[in-house]
């Protein structure tokens, strides 16, 4: 029997750091056999008990290796063959964003495919993202986008604190990343780099926590510590909200110097200050594969007497939070309700990224109203 790890009880009753699993009924076909699929998606699905029935990638031999590792019964020669497999009900795509839209469209056209989980960024541009949202709506099938930071345990508990009002009205928020992600080689060929492929996590989670910003100002520079041409290596974005909240997102994704025994102090940390309290924490994945949980501590005039409390859990963003991503699509298919990570919502995140690039190019704060948001 598969073991499903559970979070330890938090220090404050009622926090739910991991999404409950309400449905495991729909059979999954996995497209992609790189790190994010092999080490994260499939590891989380196996722990959670989701049925993965087939896999395909650009390299069939690599797909076969991953299938053996995760006990997946069917290996297809191509992604298109997997999508045509009648046993596949959910198509889970971890593929380059320039090639992903064609696979999404093919999946939406198959009668046996009930839903699609796409990787972020959904596409290379906002126009394509909007077109995919419209096509999914016409097909009557949920298209969900893997904005997995929303299921990081510290982000979920922070959202619960905000919804309860324990911090009062949010005043200032920040996410500071000084860590090196698992960059894919294909990103070197795109004109857009950090904001579209890493900043999208932070911009999306700020929307998740606080709603729609009014405008964004983004500054960026190339990073001299990397070896290929790019524009947006290091990014810093300021978001303003109608409430007056300011939110800052900093992505330093070649932090350091690093390597060769150099201790660069790699981290991702965040902080939210409100009128009645403060919360701060860290994101646990930069030490992968050793792995540690994300952290959160908070202090509230309303509920802790101004003293710090630190809820704890044993699960991690990589891989356990990805079970929540798949579960929200499984539950959408079971309940008939839109998924939490619905493509219509993700279009707003794509618009925020697009506004960030316009700000970078035009050196001004860009209102989201320019993109119909």
ABEGO torsion letter per residue (X at the ends): XBBBBBBBBBABBGBBABBBBABAABBBBBBEABAAAAAAAAAAAAAAGBBBABBBBABAAAAAAAAAAAGBABBBABAAAAAABAABABBBBBBBAAAAAAAAAAAAABAABABBBBBOBABABAAAAAAAAAAAAAAGBBBBBBBAAAABAAAAAAAAAAAAGAAEBBABBBBBBBBBBBBBAAAAABABBAAAAAAAAAAAAAAAAAEBBABBBBBBBBBAABABBBABABBBBBBBBAAGBBBBBBBBAABOBBEGGBBAGBBBBBBBBBAABBBBBBBAAAAOAAEBBBBBBBBBAAAAGGBBBBBBBABBAOAAAAAAAAAAAAAAAAAGBBBABBAAAAAAAAAAAAAAAAAAAAGBBBBAAAAGX
